[in-house]
Amino acid sequence: MAINVCCESCGNPLPVEDINLERLLARCKTCNRLFDCSSQLPSSAEPGWCGPSPSRPEMPRPGSITLVPWGNQLVMQRRWFTPAILGLLFFCIAWDSFLVFWYSIALTQDDVPWIMIVFPIGHLAVGVGLTYTVLCGFFNKTEIRVDSGSLQVRHAPLPWPGQVSVPSRDLDQLFAVEKIGSKGSRSYELCALLKDGRRVKLLDNASSSDEALYIEQQVEKHLHIADRRMPGEISS
């Protein structure tokens, strides 16, 4: 059976090698768009079409994730540190050093124009945010705690947005999706589909698909949630 898929963005027809039938994803090389192509594929009821198997092999535990024994609870801790944090650290040192040099002159000299103090305020805000991000990258961990009552996601010890608490009974399915940045960088989200149809983001900016897929598999296994394919999800 022929498969005809066109890019959602520019309308270009895609060659079959740019279509991932297992993940139901397609990438257009013309505009670099990654999109869910499931709506353009034949349904499983049509003769000659074999959908991907919902079965998934056991995911090995990534080195960045630690399983913490805690009674009947499933507790996983994911450390934030990656080698990329070191590059960000050196950039942060250079940025902050410039600001210290600038303000050491602006605040110690007489009759300094007010624009010299006001102009770098935006840069100062960026420097504060950048410094805090680097500190979180070195020290923070994300804890995923699951029991029969709830699924909780917490970031510590430094405060960070994205704390989540969802009643376990409301969880219908977990799935991981890929995000592509404007410069082609890739990160991964772990999401939950609730029984009322809402979608909740559980984990943002996982550095590898293995992290997101491993956590998904462990949570579903602990809560006895049967894994099924979701549109746009990544798979092992």
Secondary structure, DSSP 4 states (H G I P E B T S, - for coil): -----B-TTT--B--GGGEETTTTEEEETTTTEEEE-GGGSPPTTSTT--PPP---PPPPPPTTEEEEEETTEEEEEEE---THHHHHHHHHHHHHHHHHHHHHHHTTSTT--HHHHHTTHHHHHHHHHHHHHHHHHHH-EEEEEE-SSEEEEEEESS--S--EEEEGGGEEEEEEEEEE-TTS-EEEEEEEEETTS-EEEEEEEESSHHHHHHHHHHHHHHTTPPP---TT----
